[in-house]
Amino acid sequence: MKQRKPPLDRIEVADPEAKAKVSLVLQVLSGEKSVSGACRETGLTPPGYYRLEERLVMGMLQAAKMPPVRGRRARDPVQEANLLASETEALRKEHRQMQALLRVTKKIFRQGGRRRRGGPGRPRKDQATQDPAAPKTPPTPTEHPVTPPTPATPRRPGRPPLHPPVQA
């Protein structure tokens, strides 16, 4: 069976002196060393050791009070249910907005099947089959004289005409 490393050996610390101090205090607290023996090894005075011990123990207590970093945090079930309900409602609202946008987009960019009446698109057969040789009425004086007469097939705005004009 593979032996696990002690906790302090697994942690990589940039300051080896700090790691040695933590190790020393843990050894004294576990009973492996006495306070006087630890002070002889490191050159600390007993009051200095106890100040260090108190600071390290306070740091450990502060770390123990912190919420866990990984995994699910323990929550009150009622609070969890309220949070999920509000999140669900927000997602439903966003879904309704997306559906409305999709409907509008489909209406604007409708493909196939139905066409809007009077909108852009191919001319109707009854308009396309009109006799181009039929006499055209002259423009009335109220119309602008420079405007060319409208062709038999309507021009699509921003696009070339569907059929090239017939030259006689």
MIDREN-209131 format. One record per residue (C-alpha): x, y, z; residue in one letter. Coordinates in nm, 2 decimals. Example, Ala and Ser with C-alpha at 12.3 -4.5 7.8 and 13.67 -1.06 7.14 Angstrom:
<nodes>
1.23, -0.45, 0.78, A
1.37, -0.11, 0.71, S
</nodes>
This chain:
<nodes>
0.00, 0.00, 0.00, M
0.13, 0.34, -0.09, K
0.19, 0.57, 0.20, Q
0.05, 0.92, 0.20, R
0.28, 1.21, 0.26, K
0.23, 1.42, 0.57, P
0.01, 1.72, 0.51, P
0.29, 1.97, 0.53, L
0.50, 1.78, 0.28, D
0.22, 1.80, 0.02, R
0.19, 2.17, 0.04, I
0.43, 2.38, -0.16, E
0.53, 2.70, 0.02, V
0.76, 2.97, -0.11, A
0.89, 3.05, 0.24, D
1.05, 2.73, 0.40, P
1.10, 2.92, 0.73, E
0.72, 2.97, 0.77, A
0.66, 2.60, 0.69, K
0.92, 2.51, 0.96, A
0.74, 2.73, 1.22, K
0.40, 2.57, 1.14, V
0.56, 2.22, 1.16, S
0.72, 2.31, 1.49, L
0.40, 2.43, 1.65, V
0.21, 2.12, 1.53, L
0.48, 1.89, 1.67, Q
0.45, 2.07, 2.01, V
0.07, 2.06, 2.01, L
0.07, 1.69, 1.92, S
0.31, 1.61, 2.20, G
0.61, 1.50, 1.99, E
0.82, 1.78, 2.13, K
0.82, 1.99, 2.44, S
0.81, 2.37, 2.43, V
1.16, 2.40, 2.58, S
1.30, 2.15, 2.32, G
1.13, 2.35, 2.04, A
1.27, 2.67, 2.18, C
1.63, 2.52, 2.20, R
1.61, 2.41, 1.83, E
1.48, 2.74, 1.69, T
1.62, 3.00, 1.93, G
1.28, 3.13, 2.03, L
1.20, 3.23, 2.38, T
0.90, 3.05, 2.55, P
0.69, 3.37, 2.54, P
0.78, 3.41, 2.17, G
0.68, 3.05, 2.10, Y
0.34, 3.10, 2.27, Y
0.27, 3.42, 2.07, R
0.35, 3.22, 1.75, L
0.13, 2.93, 1.86, E
-0.16, 3.17, 1.94, E
-0.13, 3.34, 1.60, R
-0.12, 3.00, 1.42, L
-0.41, 2.86, 1.61, V
-0.62, 3.18, 1.55, M
-0.53, 3.14, 1.17, G
-0.65, 2.78, 1.18, M
-0.97, 2.88, 1.35, L
-1.04, 3.15, 1.09, Q
-0.97, 2.90, 0.81, A
-1.21, 2.65, 0.97, A
-1.49, 2.92, 0.98, K
-1.46, 2.98, 0.60, M
-1.72, 2.80, 0.38, P
-1.59, 2.50, 0.19, P
-1.42, 2.58, -0.14, V
-1.53, 2.28, -0.33, R
-1.86, 2.09, -0.36, G
-2.20, 2.20, -0.27, R
-2.24, 2.43, 0.02, R
-2.49, 2.33, 0.29, A
-2.80, 2.55, 0.24, R
-3.13, 2.57, 0.40, D
-3.38, 2.37, 0.19, P
-3.64, 2.65, 0.19, V
-3.37, 2.90, 0.08, Q
-3.26, 2.66, -0.19, E
-3.62, 2.62, -0.31, A
-3.67, 3.00, -0.32, N
-3.35, 3.05, -0.51, L
-3.44, 2.78, -0.77, L
-3.79, 2.92, -0.81, A
-3.66, 3.27, -0.88, S
-3.40, 3.13, -1.12, E
-3.67, 2.93, -1.30, T
-3.90, 3.23, -1.33, E
-3.61, 3.44, -1.48, A
-3.54, 3.16, -1.73, L
-3.91, 3.14, -1.83, R
-3.92, 3.51, -1.89, K
-3.61, 3.49, -2.11, E
-3.76, 3.20, -2.29, H
-4.08, 3.40, -2.36, R
-3.88, 3.69, -2.49, Q
-3.68, 3.46, -2.72, M
-4.00, 3.30, -2.86, Q
-4.14, 3.65, -2.93, A
-3.82, 3.75, -3.11, L
-3.83, 3.42, -3.31, L
-4.19, 3.48, -3.42, R
-4.11, 3.84, -3.53, V
-3.80, 3.71, -3.72, T
-4.00, 3.44, -3.89, K
-4.27, 3.69, -4.00, K
-4.00, 3.93, -4.14, I
-3.80, 3.66, -4.32, F
-4.08, 3.43, -4.42, R
-3.97, 3.16, -4.67, Q
-4.17, 2.95, -4.89, G
-4.55, 2.90, -4.87, G
-4.74, 3.22, -4.80, R
-4.65, 3.57, -4.93, R
-4.78, 3.90, -4.82, R
-5.01, 4.07, -5.06, R
-4.88, 4.38, -5.22, G
-4.53, 4.33, -5.09, G
-4.21, 4.27, -5.28, P
-4.18, 3.95, -5.47, G
-4.27, 3.81, -5.81, R
-4.55, 3.99, -5.99, P
-4.87, 3.81, -6.02, R
-4.95, 3.62, -6.34, K
-5.23, 3.86, -6.43, D
-4.99, 4.16, -6.42, Q
-4.72, 3.98, -6.61, A
-4.95, 3.87, -6.89, T
-5.07, 4.22, -6.97, Q
-5.02, 4.32, -7.33, D
-4.71, 4.53, -7.36, P
-4.83, 4.67, -7.70, A
-5.14, 4.81, -7.54, A
-5.15, 5.19, -7.58, P
-5.05, 5.38, -7.27, K
-5.23, 5.68, -7.15, T
-5.03, 6.00, -7.16, P
-4.93, 6.15, -6.82, P
-5.18, 6.39, -6.68, T
-5.06, 6.75, -6.62, P
-5.06, 6.70, -6.24, T
-4.80, 6.43, -6.27, E
-4.44, 6.52, -6.30, H
-4.34, 6.52, -6.67, P
-3.99, 6.38, -6.61, V
-4.10, 6.06, -6.44, T
-4.08, 5.76, -6.68, P
-4.40, 5.56, -6.72, P
-4.42, 5.25, -6.50, T
-4.33, 4.93, -6.67, P
-4.57, 4.64, -6.70, A
-4.38, 4.45, -6.44, T
-4.31, 4.63, -6.12, P
-3.95, 4.71, -6.04, R
-3.82, 4.55, -5.72, R
-3.67, 4.82, -5.49, P
-3.29, 4.81, -5.47, G
-3.27, 4.52, -5.73, R
-3.27, 4.50, -6.10, P
-3.60, 4.43, -6.28, P
-3.71, 4.07, -6.30, L
-3.73, 4.07, -6.68, H
-3.52, 4.29, -6.91, P
-3.73, 4.55, -7.08, P
-3.85, 4.45, -7.43, V
-3.71, 4.68, -7.70, Q
-3.93, 4.72, -8.00, A
</nodes>
